[in-house]
Amino acid sequence: MIFGLQPGDEEVLQIIAPNGEVLATSKGKPATKHKVRWFAYSGKRARRP
């Protein structure tokens, strides 16, 4: 959850394992207008057996 997003702000989300390995990274586009509240998520899809 991000509060007070300003034009030009960019989001970068990373999920980092306890051993320091980056498991997933997501980078959003720069904001075009002010937003009071913004929600973003990131992750990896589960492998199918």
mmCIF file of the N, C-alpha and C atoms, coordinates in Angstrom:
data_MODEL
# 
_entry.id   MODEL 
# 
loop_
_atom_site.group_PDB 
_atom_site.id 
_atom_site.type_symbol 
_atom_site.label_atom_id 
_atom_site.label_alt_id 
_atom_site.label_comp_id 
_atom_site.label_asym_id 
_atom_site.label_entity_id 
_atom_site.label_seq_id 
_atom_site.pdbx_PDB_ins_code 
_atom_site.Cartn_x 
_atom_site.Cartn_y 
_atom_site.Cartn_z 
_atom_site.occupancy 
_atom_site.B_iso_or_equiv 
_atom_site.pdbx_formal_charge 
_atom_site.auth_seq_id 
_atom_site.auth_comp_id 
_atom_site.auth_asym_id 
_atom_site.auth_atom_id 
_atom_site.pdbx_PDB_model_num 
ATOM 1   N N  . MET A 1 1  ? 0.859  -1.156  0.000   1.00 0.00 ? 1  MET A N  1 
ATOM 2   C CA . MET A 1 1  ? 0.000  0.000   0.000   1.00 0.00 ? 1  MET A CA 1 
ATOM 3   C C  . MET A 1 1  ? 0.914  1.230   0.000   1.00 0.00 ? 1  MET A C  1 
ATOM 4   N N  . ILE A 1 2  ? 0.656  2.125   -0.907  1.00 0.00 ? 2  ILE A N  1 
ATOM 5   C CA . ILE A 1 2  ? 1.441  3.357   -1.032  1.00 0.00 ? 2  ILE A CA 1 
ATOM 6   C C  . ILE A 1 2  ? 0.486  4.534   -0.820  1.00 0.00 ? 2  ILE A C  1 
ATOM 7   N N  . PHE A 1 3  ? 0.903  5.499   -0.031  1.00 0.00 ? 3  PHE A N  1 
ATOM 8   C CA . PHE A 1 3  ? 0.094  6.689   0.227   1.00 0.00 ? 3  PHE A CA 1 
ATOM 9   C C  . PHE A 1 3  ? 0.832  7.916   -0.295  1.00 0.00 ? 3  PHE A C  1 
ATOM 10  N N  . GLY A 1 4  ? 0.092  8.835   -0.928  1.00 0.00 ? 4  GLY A N  1 
ATOM 11  C CA . GLY A 1 4  ? 0.667  10.099  -1.395  1.00 0.00 ? 4  GLY A CA 1 
ATOM 12  C C  . GLY A 1 4  ? 1.521  9.970   -2.636  1.00 0.00 ? 4  GLY A C  1 
ATOM 13  N N  . LEU A 1 5  ? 1.088  9.152   -3.583  1.00 0.00 ? 5  LEU A N  1 
ATOM 14  C CA . LEU A 1 5  ? 1.818  8.980   -4.831  1.00 0.00 ? 5  LEU A CA 1 
ATOM 15  C C  . LEU A 1 5  ? 1.803  10.286  -5.619  1.00 0.00 ? 5  LEU A C  1 
ATOM 16  N N  . GLN A 1 6  ? 2.958  10.711  -6.077  1.00 0.00 ? 6  GLN A N  1 
ATOM 17  C CA . GLN A 1 6  ? 3.103  11.965  -6.823  1.00 0.00 ? 6  GLN A CA 1 
ATOM 18  C C  . GLN A 1 6  ? 3.436  11.653  -8.289  1.00 0.00 ? 6  GLN A C  1 
ATOM 19  N N  . PRO A 1 7  ? 3.091  12.558  -9.208  1.00 0.00 ? 7  PRO A N  1 
ATOM 20  C CA . PRO A 1 7  ? 3.453  12.345  -10.618 1.00 0.00 ? 7  PRO A CA 1 
ATOM 21  C C  . PRO A 1 7  ? 4.956  12.118  -10.770 1.00 0.00 ? 7  PRO A C  1 
ATOM 22  N N  . GLY A 1 8  ? 5.316  11.099  -11.536 1.00 0.00 ? 8  GLY A N  1 
ATOM 23  C CA . GLY A 1 8  ? 6.726  10.762  -11.746 1.00 0.00 ? 8  GLY A CA 1 
ATOM 24  C C  . GLY A 1 8  ? 7.242  9.699   -10.796 1.00 0.00 ? 8  GLY A C  1 
ATOM 25  N N  . ASP A 1 9  ? 6.534  9.424   -9.688  1.00 0.00 ? 9  ASP A N  1 
ATOM 26  C CA . ASP A 1 9  ? 6.954  8.371   -8.763  1.00 0.00 ? 9  ASP A CA 1 
ATOM 27  C C  . ASP A 1 9  ? 6.883  7.015   -9.465  1.00 0.00 ? 9  ASP A C  1 
ATOM 28  N N  . GLU A 1 10 ? 7.832  6.135   -9.157  1.00 0.00 ? 10 GLU A N  1 
ATOM 29  C CA . GLU A 1 10 ? 7.843  4.782   -9.700  1.00 0.00 ? 10 GLU A CA 1 
ATOM 30  C C  . GLU A 1 10 ? 7.865  3.785   -8.553  1.00 0.00 ? 10 GLU A C  1 
ATOM 31  N N  . GLU A 1 11 ? 7.221  2.643   -8.756  1.00 0.00 ? 11 GLU A N  1 
ATOM 32  C CA . GLU A 1 11 ? 7.227  1.599   -7.735  1.00 0.00 ? 11 GLU A CA 1 
ATOM 33  C C  . GLU A 1 11 ? 8.098  0.439   -8.193  1.00 0.00 ? 11 GLU A C  1 
ATOM 34  N N  . VAL A 1 12 ? 8.850  -0.108  -7.269  1.00 0.00 ? 12 VAL A N  1 
ATOM 35  C CA . VAL A 1 12 ? 9.639  -1.308  -7.515  1.00 0.00 ? 12 VAL A CA 1 
ATOM 36  C C  . VAL A 1 12 ? 9.401  -2.221  -6.325  1.00 0.00 ? 12 VAL A C  1 
ATOM 37  N N  . LEU A 1 13 ? 8.864  -3.412  -6.596  1.00 0.00 ? 13 LEU A N  1 
ATOM 38  C CA . LEU A 1 13 ? 8.603  -4.382  -5.543  1.00 0.00 ? 13 LEU A CA 1 
ATOM 39  C C  . LEU A 1 13 ? 9.531  -5.570  -5.743  1.00 0.00 ? 13 LEU A C  1 
ATOM 40  N N  . GLN A 1 14 ? 10.154 -6.031  -4.651  1.00 0.00 ? 14 GLN A N  1 
ATOM 41  C CA . GLN A 1 14 ? 10.998 -7.213  -4.713  1.00 0.00 ? 14 GLN A CA 1 
ATOM 42  C C  . GLN A 1 14 ? 10.629 -8.132  -3.567  1.00 0.00 ? 14 GLN A C  1 
ATOM 43  N N  . ILE A 1 15 ? 10.618 -9.428  -3.862  1.00 0.00 ? 15 ILE A N  1 
ATOM 44  C CA . ILE A 1 15 ? 10.455 -10.435 -2.823  1.00 0.00 ? 15 ILE A CA 1 
ATOM 45  C C  . ILE A 1 15 ? 11.820 -11.082 -2.667  1.00 0.00 ? 15 ILE A C  1 
ATOM 46  N N  . ILE A 1 16 ? 12.372 -10.968 -1.454  1.00 0.00 ? 16 ILE A N  1 
ATOM 47  C CA . ILE A 1 16 ? 13.732 -11.440 -1.190  1.00 0.00 ? 16 ILE A CA 1 
ATOM 48  C C  . ILE A 1 16 ? 13.677 -12.568 -0.163  1.00 0.00 ? 16 ILE A C  1 
ATOM 49  N N  . ALA A 1 17 ? 14.305 -13.702 -0.503  1.00 0.00 ? 17 ALA A N  1 
ATOM 50  C CA . ALA A 1 17 ? 14.355 -14.861 0.384   1.00 0.00 ? 17 ALA A CA 1 
ATOM 51  C C  . ALA A 1 17 ? 15.289 -14.573 1.562   1.00 0.00 ? 17 ALA A C  1 
ATOM 52  N N  . PRO A 1 18 ? 15.151 -15.326 2.643   1.00 0.00 ? 18 PRO A N  1 
ATOM 53  C CA . PRO A 1 18 ? 16.034 -15.133 3.804   1.00 0.00 ? 18 PRO A CA 1 
ATOM 54  C C  . PRO A 1 18 ? 17.520 -15.251 3.463   1.00 0.00 ? 18 PRO A C  1 
ATOM 55  N N  . ASN A 1 19 ? 17.859 -16.021 2.428   1.00 0.00 ? 19 ASN A N  1 
ATOM 56  C CA . ASN A 1 19 ? 19.268 -16.156 2.042   1.00 0.00 ? 19 ASN A CA 1 
ATOM 57  C C  . ASN A 1 19 ? 19.764 -15.006 1.155   1.00 0.00 ? 19 ASN A C  1 
ATOM 58  N N  . GLY A 1 20 ? 18.878 -14.026 0.866   1.00 0.00 ? 20 GLY A N  1 
ATOM 59  C CA . GLY A 1 20 ? 19.256 -12.859 0.069   1.00 0.00 ? 20 GLY A CA 1 
ATOM 60  C C  . GLY A 1 20 ? 18.937 -12.979 -1.411  1.00 0.00 ? 20 GLY A C  1 
ATOM 61  N N  . GLU A 1 21 ? 18.471 -14.150 -1.856  1.00 0.00 ? 21 GLU A N  1 
ATOM 62  C CA . GLU A 1 21 ? 18.124 -14.351 -3.262  1.00 0.00 ? 21 GLU A CA 1 
ATOM 63  C C  . GLU A 1 21 ? 16.843 -13.595 -3.608  1.00 0.00 ? 21 GLU A C  1 
ATOM 64  N N  . VAL A 1 22 ? 16.859 -12.884 -4.746  1.00 0.00 ? 22 VAL A N  1 
ATOM 65  C CA . VAL A 1 22 ? 15.666 -12.171 -5.211  1.00 0.00 ? 22 VAL A CA 1 
ATOM 66  C C  . VAL A 1 22 ? 14.774 -13.190 -5.920  1.00 0.00 ? 22 VAL A C  1 
ATOM 67  N N  . LEU A 1 23 ? 13.564 -13.407 -5.371  1.00 0.00 ? 23 LEU A N  1 
ATOM 68  C CA . LEU A 1 23 ? 12.644 -14.389 -5.927  1.00 0.00 ? 23 LEU A CA 1 
ATOM 69  C C  . LEU A 1 23 ? 11.748 -13.805 -7.010  1.00 0.00 ? 23 LEU A C  1 
ATOM 70  N N  . ALA A 1 24 ? 11.364 -12.548 -6.873  1.00 0.00 ? 24 ALA A N  1 
ATOM 71  C CA . ALA A 1 24 ? 10.488 -11.902 -7.848  1.00 0.00 ? 24 ALA A CA 1 
ATOM 72  C C  . ALA A 1 24 ? 10.708 -10.401 -7.802  1.00 0.00 ? 24 ALA A C  1 
ATOM 73  N N  . THR A 1 25 ? 10.628 -9.757  -8.965  1.00 0.00 ? 25 THR A N  1 
ATOM 74  C CA . THR A 1 25 ? 10.747 -8.303  -9.067  1.00 0.00 ? 25 THR A CA 1 
ATOM 75  C C  . THR A 1 25 ? 9.644  -7.790  -9.985  1.00 0.00 ? 25 THR A C  1 
ATOM 76  N N  . SER A 1 26 ? 9.047  -6.678  -9.601  1.00 0.00 ? 26 SER A N  1 
ATOM 77  C CA . SER A 1 26 ? 8.005  -6.051  -10.405 1.00 0.00 ? 26 SER A CA 1 
ATOM 78  C C  . SER A 1 26 ? 8.261  -4.551  -10.406 1.00 0.00 ? 26 SER A C  1 
ATOM 79  N N  . LYS A 1 27 ? 8.274  -3.943  -11.599 1.00 0.00 ? 27 LYS A N  1 
ATOM 80  C CA . LYS A 1 27 ? 8.489  -2.502  -11.710 1.00 0.00 ? 27 LYS A CA 1 
ATOM 81  C C  . LYS A 1 27 ? 7.315  -1.885  -12.455 1.00 0.00 ? 27 LYS A C  1 
ATOM 82  N N  . GLY A 1 28 ? 6.675  -0.905  -11.845 1.00 0.00 ? 28 GLY A N  1 
ATOM 83  C CA . GLY A 1 28 ? 5.537  -0.236  -12.467 1.00 0.00 ? 28 GLY A CA 1 
ATOM 84  C C  . GLY A 1 28 ? 5.962  0.951   -13.305 1.00 0.00 ? 28 GLY A C  1 
ATOM 85  N N  . LYS A 1 29 ? 5.036  1.450   -14.087 1.00 0.00 ? 29 LYS A N  1 
ATOM 86  C CA . LYS A 1 29 ? 5.286  2.640   -14.894 1.00 0.00 ? 29 LYS A CA 1 
ATOM 87  C C  . LYS A 1 29 ? 5.221  3.873   -13.996 1.00 0.00 ? 29 LYS A C  1 
ATOM 88  N N  . PRO A 1 30 ? 5.896  4.961   -14.376 1.00 0.00 ? 30 PRO A N  1 
ATOM 89  C CA . PRO A 1 30 ? 5.820  6.190   -13.577 1.00 0.00 ? 30 PRO A CA 1 
ATOM 90  C C  . PRO A 1 30 ? 4.371  6.687   -13.475 1.00 0.00 ? 30 PRO A C  1 
ATOM 91  N N  . ALA A 1 31 ? 4.013  7.200   -12.310 1.00 0.00 ? 31 ALA A N  1 
ATOM 92  C CA . ALA A 1 31 ? 2.662  7.739   -12.093 1.00 0.00 ? 31 ALA A CA 1 
ATOM 93  C C  . ALA A 1 31 ? 2.461  8.972   -12.964 1.00 0.00 ? 31 ALA A C  1 
ATOM 94  N N  . THR A 1 32 ? 1.255  9.118   -13.496 1.00 0.00 ? 32 THR A N  1 
ATOM 95  C CA . THR A 1 32 ? 0.954  10.267  -14.349 1.00 0.00 ? 32 THR A CA 1 
ATOM 96  C C  . THR A 1 32 ? 0.210  11.360  -13.591 1.00 0.00 ? 32 THR A C  1 
ATOM 97  N N  . LYS A 1 33 ? -0.394 10.999  -12.430 1.00 0.00 ? 33 LYS A N  1 
ATOM 98  C CA . LYS A 1 33 ? -1.102 12.004  -11.636 1.00 0.00 ? 33 LYS A CA 1 
ATOM 99  C C  . LYS A 1 33 ? -1.041 11.643  -10.155 1.00 0.00 ? 33 LYS A C  1 
ATOM 100 N N  . HIS A 1 34 ? -1.388 12.580  -9.311  1.00 0.00 ? 34 HIS A N  1 
ATOM 101 C CA . HIS A 1 34 ? -1.380 12.389  -7.867  1.00 0.00 ? 34 HIS A CA 1 
ATOM 102 C C  . HIS A 1 34 ? -2.453 11.376  -7.474  1.00 0.00 ? 34 HIS A C  1 
ATOM 103 N N  . LYS A 1 35 ? -2.101 10.466  -6.586  1.00 0.00 ? 35 LYS A N  1 
ATOM 104 C CA . LYS A 1 35 ? -3.056 9.492   -6.056  1.00 0.00 ? 35 LYS A CA 1 
ATOM 105 C C  . LYS A 1 35 ? -2.892 9.443   -4.547  1.00 0.00 ? 35 LYS A C  1 
ATOM 106 N N  . VAL A 1 36 ? -3.994 9.541   -3.829  1.00 0.00 ? 36 VAL A N  1 
ATOM 107 C CA . VAL A 1 36 ? -3.946 9.514   -2.371  1.00 0.00 ? 36 VAL A CA 1 
ATOM 108 C C  . VAL A 1 36 ? -3.496 8.141   -1.889  1.00 0.00 ? 36 VAL A C  1 
ATOM 109 N N  . ARG A 1 37 ? -4.014 7.090   -2.530  1.00 0.00 ? 37 ARG A N  1 
ATOM 110 C CA . ARG A 1 37 ? -3.698 5.727   -2.101  1.00 0.00 ? 37 ARG A CA 1 
ATOM 111 C C  . ARG A 1 37 ? -3.508 4.854   -3.338  1.00 0.00 ? 37 ARG A C  1 
ATOM 112 N N  . TRP A 1 38 ? -2.516 3.954   -3.285  1.00 0.00 ? 38 TRP A N  1 
ATOM 113 C CA . TRP A 1 38 ? -2.228 3.058   -4.394  1.00 0.00 ? 38 TRP A CA 1 
ATOM 114 C C  . TRP A 1 38 ? -1.878 1.694   -3.822  1.00 0.00 ? 38 TRP A C  1 
ATOM 115 N N  . PHE A 1 39 ? -2.400 0.638   -4.432  1.00 0.00 ? 39 PHE A N  1 
ATOM 116 C CA . PHE A 1 39 ? -2.132 -0.721  -3.979  1.00 0.00 ? 39 PHE A CA 1 
ATOM 117 C C  . PHE A 1 39 ? -1.458 -1.484  -5.105  1.00 0.00 ? 39 PHE A C  1 
ATOM 118 N N  . ALA A 1 40 ? -0.411 -2.218  -4.787  1.00 0.00 ? 40 ALA A N  1 
ATOM 119 C CA . ALA A 1 40 ? 0.292  -3.030  -5.771  1.00 0.00 ? 40 ALA A CA 1 
ATOM 120 C C  . ALA A 1 40 ? 0.692  -4.348  -5.116  1.00 0.00 ? 40 ALA A C  1 
ATOM 121 N N  . TYR A 1 41 ? 0.901  -5.363  -5.930  1.00 0.00 ? 41 TYR A N  1 
ATOM 122 C CA . TYR A 1 41 ? 1.333  -6.652  -5.399  1.00 0.00 ? 41 TYR A CA 1 
ATOM 123 C C  . TYR A 1 41 ? 2.283  -7.298  -6.396  1.00 0.00 ? 41 TYR A C  1 
ATOM 124 N N  . SER A 1 42 ? 3.011  -8.294  -5.929  1.00 0.00 ? 42 SER A N  1 
ATOM 125 C CA . SER A 1 42 ? 3.966  -9.001  -6.760  1.00 0.00 ? 42 SER A CA 1 
ATOM 126 C C  . SER A 1 42 ? 4.088  -10.424 -6.245  1.00 0.00 ? 42 SER A C  1 
ATOM 127 N N  . GLY A 1 43 ? 4.540  -11.316 -7.083  1.00 0.00 ? 43 GLY A N  1 
ATOM 128 C CA . GLY A 1 43 ? 4.737  -12.688 -6.653  1.00 0.00 ? 43 GLY A CA 1 
ATOM 129 C C  . GLY A 1 43 ? 5.101  -13.590 -7.824  1.00 0.00 ? 43 GLY A C  1 
ATOM 130 N N  . LYS A 1 44 ? 5.167  -14.866 -7.521  1.00 0.00 ? 44 LYS A N  1 
ATOM 131 C CA . LYS A 1 44 ? 5.438  -15.869 -8.540  1.00 0.00 ? 44 LYS A CA 1 
ATOM 132 C C  . LYS A 1 44 ? 4.261  -16.817 -8.596  1.00 0.00 ? 44 LYS A C  1 
ATOM 133 N N  . ARG A 1 45 ? 3.941  -17.272 -9.792  1.00 0.00 ? 45 ARG A N  1 
ATOM 134 C CA . ARG A 1 45 ? 2.884  -18.273 -9.938  1.00 0.00 ? 45 ARG A CA 1 
ATOM 135 C C  . ARG A 1 45 ? 3.383  -19.617 -9.433  1.00 0.00 ? 45 ARG A C  1 
ATOM 136 N N  . ALA A 1 46 ? 2.479  -20.373 -8.819  1.00 0.00 ? 46 ALA A N  1 
ATOM 137 C CA . ALA A 1 46 ? 2.831  -21.712 -8.344  1.00 0.00 ? 46 ALA A CA 1 
ATOM 138 C C  . ALA A 1 46 ? 3.082  -22.634 -9.532  1.00 0.00 ? 46 ALA A C  1 
ATOM 139 N N  . ARG A 1 47 ? 4.024  -23.527 -9.376  1.00 0.00 ? 47 ARG A N  1 
ATOM 140 C CA . ARG A 1 47 ? 4.285  -24.516 -10.423 1.00 0.00 ? 47 ARG A CA 1 
ATOM 141 C C  . ARG A 1 47 ? 3.199  -25.574 -10.383 1.00 0.00 ? 47 ARG A C  1 
ATOM 142 N N  . ARG A 1 48 ? 2.783  -25.997 -11.554 1.00 0.00 ? 48 ARG A N  1 
ATOM 143 C CA . ARG A 1 48 ? 1.779  -27.061 -11.628 1.00 0.00 ? 48 ARG A CA 1 
ATOM 144 C C  . ARG A 1 48 ? 2.495  -28.410 -11.661 1.00 0.00 ? 48 ARG A C  1 
ATOM 145 N N  . PRO A 1 49 ? 1.974  -29.397 -10.937 1.00 0.00 ? 49 PRO A N  1 
ATOM 146 C CA . PRO A 1 49 ? 2.628  -30.727 -10.923 1.00 0.00 ? 49 PRO A CA 1 
ATOM 147 C C  . PRO A 1 49 ? 2.545  -31.451 -12.241 1.00 0.00 ? 49 PRO A C  1 
# 
